Amino acid sequence: MKGLLFAALAVAAGLASAAPKATVTGVTVDARTQRVTVSYTLDAPAVVTADLRVNGTDVALNASVPMSGDVNRRVDKVGTACTFGWTPSGPMKAFAPGDDVKVAVKAWALDAPPDWLVIDLTEPFEARYYTSAAAIPGGIGGAVNKTAKMVMRKIPAKGVVWKMGSVGETTMDSWKIREAQHDVTLTDDYYMGVYEVTQGQYVNMCNLANLSYW
């Protein structure tokens, strides 16, 4: 692992002037445990993700060996050291000193986060963000992600105009007082669960809220 090469991932050119920036400041590898720790700084609050490329091939780092620390979530520490890391396991132990290994750290604007969001229903609704379905630990259809967590995907909706309200008459009592049809423009994108809410997720949400679900 001595030959590891780390680099920061540049923000898309179209957003460079407004988007936050992450700058990698250091990398350490524990000689005993082989745990890799990456340090970086932010110039503004952001959602931070990281990707791995080994010998030119992208690797779903977090899905292979879950990372911990200031990564895959919102980070508000500006101008001070932020860190995250992982301990190699399984195929990750195949790294050789001569391998070309790059860790890319990207800062996403808070109003333009990654497409995938995972909510932990056993903690105070902890939110983790991922750049792809392949990067989500356990996979989007994994048992944990259908019980203790909830996988959501971003729906592009900012600026979309749609009709709200109803037209015509109806005999249903609940519709006798109706809202006139009008245009509504959404100001932000939103996330929606990729599956219907399962019984396990419902139970965990109720437990977290200290509510009775019977």
Buried (B, 14 or more C-beta within 10 A) or exposed (E): BEEBEBEBBEBEEEEEEEBBBBEBEEBEBEEEEBBBBBBBBBEBBBBBBBBBBBEEEBBBBBBBBBBEBBBBBBBEEEEEEBBBBBBBEEEBEEBEEEEEBBBBBBBBBEEBBBBBBBBBBBEEEEBBBBBBBBBBBBEBEEEBBBBBBBBBEBEEBEEEEEEEEEEEEEEEEEEEEBEEEEEEEBEEBEBEBBEEEBEBBEEBBBEBEEEEEE
